[in-house]
Amino acid sequence: MHKDLFSKPLLEKELKSIFVPDVGDWADKVYNHSSEDMCNIPDNSVALAVTSPPYNASKDYDNNLTLEEYLGLIKRVGKEVYRVLRPGGRYAINIANLGRKPYIPLHAFFYQIHIEQGFLPMGEIIWQKAKGASGSTAWGSWMSAKSPRLRDLHEYILIFTKQGYTRPDKGKSDIKKEEFMAATLSIWEIPPESAKRIGHPAPFPVALIERLIRLYTYKDDVVLDPFLGSGTSAVAAINTNRHYVGYDIDKNYIKLSETRIAKALKEKMEKLF
Ligand SMILES: C[S@@+](CC[C@H](N)C(=O)[O-])C[C@H]1O[C@@H](n2cnc3c(N)ncnc32)[C@H](O)[C@@H]1O
């Protein structure tokens, strides 16, 4: 019965029959425009899209859209991600839920949107960012059943795939045994990155994206981040010998990502020689 809710995965021979273009000069670049239109990237060319969308929670890059407008943006970007992903390509979306009165389960809305678009859900990672938290419980509810407030230690990483659960092509995996064992568990404990250190309000830790890349892609694959921010996904792709491509609407974040990319490339060259 549940199968009716989801798109039907293609057979391996159908997946194999879809043309996947070679990596071209559209890759290893960052683009300063909205990922609602990723016309630079050909269809069926990206192995992994990994992103943390703007949370619409009054960070300085947020436009304070209504929930409906915000989900409209997520849908338009999701449609483009679906187009550019190769058969068996994955979309990993990092999302935190918001608020308490009401609690807005953004991850539930994200499931609905992406399943409707044809993505196949293939798992969910709880990214545990801290072991404990100090901080606010509402005044008058301390150690009382009056209105206890949950304090989130986690965010979600939702994993979707396009057209099939299995990559139909062959490639070189480079994940080590210990990392594979840890990465295939559904709870990942990785400390967050400092916003101040990076110069962006919500940077990913590089280690988080490197792990996703090694788990879900082959060497030399293309990794896309449609909401690139400070460029962490591109840095992680460089560090793991993958190609990158990214979008951000803010030119200052594009500049920041270009600086971080240049540094990562320099460090990689220095290690080689
Ligand atoms: C949560 S941040 C991403 C941070 C990133 N993961 C990092 O490691 O720095 C979301 C980013 O999306 C960008 N953004 C917002 N709307 C966008 C759009 N329509 N297209 C592309 N980027 C957008 C914002 O400027 C912001 O930098």
The ligand as a MOL file (V3000), in Angstrom:
LIG
                    3D

  0  0  0     0  0            999 V3000
M  V30 BEGIN CTAB
M  V30 COUNTS 27 29 0 0 0
M  V30 BEGIN ATOM
M  V30 1 C 22.1630 28.0120 5.7690 0
M  V30 2 S 23.1030 28.9830 4.6570 0 CHG=1
M  V30 3 C 24.2340 27.7920 3.9870 0
M  V30 4 C 25.5070 27.7160 4.7700 0
M  V30 5 C 26.4920 26.6990 4.2020 0
M  V30 6 N 26.0340 25.3490 4.4370 0
M  V30 7 C 27.8950 26.8850 4.7630 0
M  V30 8 O 28.5480 25.8810 5.1250 0
M  V30 9 O 28.3550 28.0400 4.8430 0 CHG=-1
M  V30 10 C 22.0310 29.2870 3.3100 0
M  V30 11 C 22.6040 30.1500 2.1970 0
M  V30 12 O 21.6300 30.1990 1.1520 0
M  V30 13 C 21.7760 31.4400 0.4660 0
M  V30 14 N 20.5340 31.6340 -0.3200 0
M  V30 15 C 19.3250 32.0910 0.0920 0
M  V30 16 N 18.4430 32.0410 -0.9330 0
M  V30 17 C 19.1040 31.5340 -2.0160 0
M  V30 18 C 18.7320 31.2190 -3.3670 0
M  V30 19 N 17.4960 31.4400 -3.8120 0
M  V30 20 N 19.6670 30.6740 -4.1800 0
M  V30 21 C 20.9450 30.4540 -3.7380 0
M  V30 22 N 21.3490 30.7430 -2.4790 0
M  V30 23 C 20.4500 31.2700 -1.6300 0
M  V30 24 C 22.0460 32.4350 1.5830 0
M  V30 25 O 22.7110 33.5970 1.0920 0
M  V30 26 C 22.9090 31.6060 2.5660 0
M  V30 27 O 24.2900 31.8580 2.3740 0
M  V30 END ATOM
M  V30 BEGIN BOND
M  V30 1 1 1 2
M  V30 2 1 2 3
M  V30 3 1 2 10
M  V30 4 1 3 4
M  V30 5 1 4 5
M  V30 6 1 5 6
M  V30 7 1 5 7
M  V30 8 2 7 8
M  V30 9 1 7 9
M  V30 10 1 10 11
M  V30 11 1 11 12
M  V30 12 1 11 26
M  V30 13 1 12 13
M  V30 14 1 13 14
M  V30 15 1 13 24
M  V30 16 1 14 15
M  V30 17 1 14 23
M  V30 18 2 15 16
M  V30 19 1 16 17
M  V30 20 1 17 18
M  V30 21 2 17 23
M  V30 22 1 18 19
M  V30 23 2 18 20
M  V30 24 1 20 21
M  V30 25 2 21 22
M  V30 26 1 22 23
M  V30 27 1 24 25
M  V30 28 1 24 26
M  V30 29 1 26 27
M  V30 END BOND
M  V30 END CTAB
M  END
